[in-house]
Amino acid sequence: CLFSFQGLVEAHVRLQANAPEDAEFYVVVQGSRLTHVTAAKRGDDGLTLCFTVPGHAIVEVVSVTSYFYAEDQVSPCEGEASLEYLRDVPQEVAEYLSANRDQLSPRSYQEVLKRFSTWAEAAEDCNEEDVRLRQSSGDEAGLGQLDEKIAQAMANMDYPQQWKNTESLPREASDLQPKETLLHLAVRLGLVHLSRFLIHQPRGQRALTLPNQEGDTPLQLAQRDGQHAMFRTLAA
């Protein structure tokens, strides 16, 4: 199976032998810098296991090993599977936003849209339907279609640095925070899922009231641009 970095999708592995009806199942996903243990559910057919794929930041094939717990013992299931992680457009967007979060300006969204066009054209795993959508609806609409996946990719990365432990920083350092935040940028791009994610991070509520260098808060941007869904998300 092929998966992008952001994870948060379901995968299925086939059981090679029967296990007790009351058994509990677990899956271990291992890569060069990934060791993840998660619970798995037996499918209705009794022959497959379903589990949530973890996020991972390396292009590689990882092993998937299943185990079951019954009668106070943990036993491996027969057979082994694998997953291949790929770099996709949502991951490219999330990495770019994270890398440039301290250098944003009111015009940064234009650079994101320009880069998105390049990423979408170069993505090896971008199917024809995605390409037609981007070409027919424009870069901003195409980017909006990936909103939830971009938020998922960001969720598997570090919290935005400008909201980490800022209470412990000297006042002078806090004053050097970028005047255009990631939340401003997400609002300009109409990314509701990403905005909701950013609000719920440390210092995210504070970002709602931070004006950018033009004097606009994220809420004011959404209201001015007539983004009703975004405004409701921020106001709530």
Beta strands, then each sheet from edge to edge (+ up, - down):
strand 1: 2-4
strand 2: 9-14
strand 3: 24-31
strand 4: 34-42
strand 5: 48-53
strand 6: 61-70
strand 7: 73-76
strand 8: 81-86
sheet 1: 1+ 8+ 6- 3+ 4- 5+ 2-
sheet 2: 1+ 8+ 6- 7+
end
